[in-house]
Amino acid sequence: MISSLYAAAARRRREWYAAHPDARRRLRRPVISIGNIAAGGRGKTPFTAAVARMLLELGERPAILSRGYARTHADDGVVIVRDALGIRSDVARAGDEPFMLARQLPGVIVLTSSDRYLAGRLAEHQLGATVHVLDDGFQHFQLDRDVDVVLVSANDLHAATFPNGRLREPPDVLVAADAIVALDGGVGEGSHRAIFRASRINGPPIFDGTAPALSGAMFALAGIADPQPFFSALENAGLRLAGRAVFRDHHPYSTRDAERIFADARAAGAAAVLTTEKDYVRLLRYRPFPMAVGWLPLTMEPEPVVDFKRWLASSIASTRDIVIA
């Protein structure tokens, strides 16, 4: 009952903004939103990175606009996480996901702000952005978007909204998406104008300092929305896990947390701690580490990549025909 009321309220909110376009602010450059209807664990941030790389290849200068969720030192204004000259912020002011994107994407502007219109204006007028990418923007109605890309799992199509389920909005709102990116085989074609697929691709572990022998036991650490795919990826890679630790998503690791993690890893006989890249950037302030620490790179590439890139370029070109007063 409560979830039904939440779903109805979410629909009304979306319908209200659709009926009142004047309530949205518009940037001068095209805005591409990467989002979902579920609460975390769908790969929005790595997919945002993939889109930003494509935009660079298309000759654009993309600016990623993030809210910087769970920052430990939040500013009221705009934090420049990365500009043309390099990284300009730390993880505390940037947020873990924007900081991770800044590390991955030379040539891409990365900004954090609770006001993404303000961040976009700064990117356009001071940093030379030619296109904007909203990381987690499908529910950000205050800013007008030109393209809405939504990542969808088959489970999302039958799940409940908050508080009994993990959905932010009911599945029927997907009709508002310009493109659906299916994360598994259970998402079929519908009334959407474009549908693509994507899969999680994990690279070999990257270690801080001297890499241990991967034949040794590892201690797995995850503070993300859905840690199970990470643990499964380690096991599927043939790595032996001596133990594991789970924290909530975006958890700000304290000195006590770090001491406990490394103590537990040593007690388990682990040769190293393996974590996600998002967790790794939150642990950076504890370097040098008392033992080897590595992270498992994760990428999300659209399929077919050529078709997606062609669709993306066409979508951006069509928005530039719109004259903004």
N, C-alpha and C positions, 0 to 999 in steps of 0.2 A: 504493500500500500504506500509506504513512504517513498520507495523507489519510483513508483508510478507518478507520485506528486512531483518528485524531483525531475523526472523526465519531462513532464508537462511544463514545468517552469523553465527548463532548458530550451524546449521548443519555442515557448513564448518569447524568451529573450532573443533568440535568433530571428524569429519572425518580426519582432519589434525593430531591430536594427535593419532588417531587410526593407521594412516599410518606411524607415526614416533615414535615408542615405545622408541627410544633412548632419546626422549625429556622428558620422564618421569623419575623421580627418584624412586628407589625401596628400601623399608625397608626390613630388614631381617626377621621380623615377619609378619604373615598374617595381611592384612588390609581389614577391613569390612567398607563399606561406607553406611550410612543411608542418603537418600536424597529424593528430589522430583523435579518436573519440574515447580512447582508454587512458587510464592513469598510468603512464610510464611503461617501460619494458617493450616498446615497439620499434626502437631503433631510429627515432626521429633525428637525434643528433648526428650519428654517423651518416644518415641519409642526407642531412643538411650539408655535411662536409662533401659528399659526393656531388651534390648539385652545385656547390660553390666551385669545385674543381672544374666541372663542365662549363660553368659561366666564364671562368678564366680562359678556358680553351676557345670559347666563342668570342674572345676579345673584350669581354666585359670586365669591369672593376667592381666586384660584388662587395656589399656590406652586409654582414650577418648582424641582425638586431635581436638581442636576447634580453630577457628580463633578469637573468642572473639569479635564478631561484636559489634560496637558502644561502645567500652570501653572508659571511660572518661580519663584514664591514661594509654595509650598504651605504651608498651615497645617494642623495636626492637627485643629483643631476645625471650626466652621462659619463660613464667610465670608458675611456678608449683603451681597449684591451690589446688591440693590435692595429697599427697603421702601416704605411708603406715602408717605414724604417725598422719595424720590429715590434716586439712585445713591450707594452707600456704599463702593464699592471701586474699585480700578483693575484693568486687564486682567491684570497680573502675578499678583495674588492671586485673581482671579475665574476666570481662564481665558478664552480668546477667545470661545467660544460663549456662556457665561453672560453675559459682559459685553455681547456683541452683543444678546442677548435683553433685557437690562436697558435698553439704549438704545432698543429698539423698543417696549417694553411698559409704559408708565406705568399704574399701578394693579395691576400684577402683582408678586408677591413672587418674587425670584430668589435662590436660595441655592446655595452651592458647598460640598461636603464629600465626603470619601471615605466617610463614614458617613451615608448618606442617611436612615436612620431617625432619627439624631440631628438632622439638618437638618429633617426633617419635624416632630419634636417641638417644636423651637424655633419653626417656622412656625405651629404650632397654638396653642401656649401663650403666645407673646410677640407674634406678628405677626397673629393673627386669621385664619389661612388656613382656608378651608372645604373645599378640595379640593387634591390634590397632582397634579402632572404630572412624571413621570420622563422626562427627555430621555435617550434611549438606555438603556431599561430592560428589554428583553426577556430579556437574559441576567443581570439583577441579581436572583438568586434569594433573597438574604438578606432582602429586604423583600417582604412580601406585597402583591400588587396585586389590585385589583378588576376592572380592565379592561386588556387587552393589545391595543394597536393596532400592527400590523406593516406596514411599507412594503415592498413586494415588486416587483422588476423581473422580467421574463420570464427574463432571464439567470440569475437566482438559482435558478430551478427546475431548472437543468441543470448548475450549476457545482459545483466541488469545494470541499471545506473546506480550511482551512489544513493543511499549508504549501504545497500545490500550487495552491490556489485562494484565493478571497477570502471564502469563507463561514466564519462563526464556528460555525454549526451546520448540519446537513444540512436540506434542504427539508422532510423529513417532520415536523419539529417544528412546522411551521406549524399543525398541528391544535390546538395549545395556544392559538392566538390567538383573541381574541374578535371581532376585525375585521381584515380584510385590506384594505390600500389599494394598489391596483394602479397602478404607475407607467407602464405601457404596455399595449398591447393583447394581449400574450401571456399575461396572467395571467387565467385563467378562474375560473368558480365551482367550488367544491368542497364540502367538508363544513363550511365555516366558517359561523357564524351570521350574519355580515354581511360584505358586500364592497362597497367603494367604489372610486372612482378619483380620481386626483389628477394634476396636471400642473405643471410648472415655469413660473412666470410672472415674466418679467424686466421691471422698470420701466426708465424712461430713466435714464441715469447721473446720479448726484448728486455734485457737486464740492465740495471744500473750498476756499472762497473763490471767486474769479472763475472762471466756467466758460469754457473755451476753445470755439472754434467746432468743432462735431462733424464738420465737413468735413475738419478737419486729421487728420494721422496720430496714432495712439494707440500707446502701449507697454503691452502687456497683462501683468499680473503675477498669478500664482495660486500659493498654497501650501495647496492643499486635496487631499482624497483622490483626486478625479477631476476634473482641470482641463478636460478636453475640452469638456463641456457649456458651461462658462463661455466658452471661446474661440469656440465655435460660436455662442453667443448674441450675442457682440459682432459677429461677421461677419454673422449673420442680421439684425442691426439696421442693417446698411449701413456700419458703422464700418471705417475702413481701419487695419490694424495694421502699424506700422512694425517691430515686434519683439515678442518675448515672453520672459518669464522664468518658470521653474517651480521651486518649492521643495516640500519634503515637507509633508504635512499638519501643521498647528499649528506650523510653523517659527517660532521666536522671532527676529525680525529683529534683527540686530546693527547697530551703527553702520556697520561695514564693508559689510554687506549693503545698507543703505540708500544709502550712497555709490555702490556699484556699480550699483544699480538706476537711480538718477537719472543717473549718468554714461552708462550704456548707452542710456537713453531719449533723452538729449540727442544722443548720437552717432548714433542712428537717425533723428534729425530729428523726434521725436514732440512734439506740442503738449501732451501730458499723459500721466500714468500712469493706467491704468484697472485696477482690481482688484476682488476680491470684498469684501463687507462684513466678512467674517471676517478677511481679510488687512488691511483698512483699520484695524480696531481695534488690530491688533498694530503698526501703523506710527504710531499717534497720538503716541507719545512723541517723534517726530522733527519734529513741527510747530514752527515754520512750515516747510512744505516748500519746497524750492528751485524747484519747478515745480508746476503744477496736478496735483492727485491726485483721482481720483473713484472711486466704487464703483458696481457694478451691483446694485440691489436685487433680491432673489429672494424670492418668496412661493410657498407650496405650499397650494393650497386644495382641500379634499375636494369631490368631485362625486358625486351632487348635494348641494349644500351644505345645503339644507333637510332632506333625509333624514338626512344625517350629524348635523346639529345635534339633530334629534329623537331619533335613536338615542343620542347622547351624553347628552342630558338624561335619557332613560329609564334608561340604564345607571347613571348616578349616583343617581337616585332609588331604584333597586332595591337598591343597596348600602347605602343608609341604613336599610333594614329590618333589617340585620344588627345584632344587639346585641353590643357588645364589652365584655367583662368588665373 
